[in-house]
Amino acid sequence: MPHGFFTIEQWKRSQGGTKAQWVPVLHVDAYQSLGEAIAALEKRGQPGLYRAVQTQRCVWAELEGGKLRLHGSHVSSAESLSRLTETYEHEGGRRPVEKAREDRARAKARQARK
């Protein structure tokens, strides 16, 4: 089963010159199922047209030596997606490879100690 987080969006009609669009109204983290996301929407009790969008992978694409390199990562919540976009902006689109390697090594070391 794919793991990711759900964003529930509601269709908003155009009004007074605004464009009709999908607007995020609810985020459901990765540990819940689509059924639980729909139940959370039902609990809100608001009529409308909704869609559930599941985000599970992000791909950071950058040019290295004239070739496009793709780096995939899992996102399990709206917060982790936000952190990824902040890192992308902070690093100017260049993936911090050395920092990622150090982070993975630290995570492995912590896991080995448990």
MIDREN-163745 format. One line per 10 residues: their letters; for each residue x, y, z of C-alpha. Coordinates in steps of 0.5 Angstrom, whole numbers, plus 500, padded with zeros to 3 digits. Each point is the difference from the previous one (the first is absolute). Layout:
BEGIN
a> X:Y:Z; ...
***
This chain:
BEGIN
mphgfftieq> 500:500:500; 503:507:498; 502:504:506; 499:508:499; 495:505:503; 494:503:498; 497:507:498; 493:501:500; 498:505:495; 494:504:499
wkrsqggtka> 497:503:493; 499:507:501; 496:503:495; 502:507:497; 497:506:503; 501:507:499; 505:500:495; 504:494:504; 502:494:496; 497:493:501
qwvpvlhvda> 505:495:504; 501:495:504; 502:502:507; 503:496:506; 496:499:506; 503:494:504; 506:496:500; 500:493:502; 507:497:502; 503:494:497
yqslgeaiaa> 498:495:506; 493:500:498; 496:497:494; 496:503:495; 494:498:503; 502:504:507; 501:506:495; 493:499:498; 498:499:507; 503:507:502
lekrgqpgly> 497:503:494; 493:498:503; 501:502:507; 501:507:497; 493:500:498; 501:505:494; 496:499:494; 504:501:493; 504:496:495; 507:497:503
ravqtqrcvw> 506:496:497; 505:497:504; 507:501:497; 505:495:503; 508:502:500; 505:495:501; 506:501:496; 503:507:498; 506:500:495; 505:505:500
aeleggklrl> 503:501:493; 507:504:499; 505:500:494; 506:497:502; 506:500:494; 494:502:495; 496:494:502; 494:500:504; 500:496:507; 494:498:504
hgshvssaes> 500:499:507; 494:497:503; 497:501:507; 494:498:504; 496:505:503; 495:498:506; 497:506:502; 498:507:498; 506:502:504; 505:496:497
lsrltetyeh> 498:503:493; 501:507:503; 507:498:503; 502:497:493; 498:506:497; 503:505:505; 507:496:499; 499:501:492; 499:507:501; 506:501:505
eggrrpveka> 505:496:496; 498:504:493; 497:493:497; 507:496:501; 499:494:504; 504:500:506; 503:493:499; 506:500:505; 495:502:506; 495:495:497
redrarakar> 505:495:501; 502:502:507; 493:500:502; 499:493:498; 506:498:503; 498:503:507; 493:496:499; 503:494:499; 505:500:506; 494:502:504
qark> 496:494:497; 506:496:502; 500:502:507; 493:498:501
***
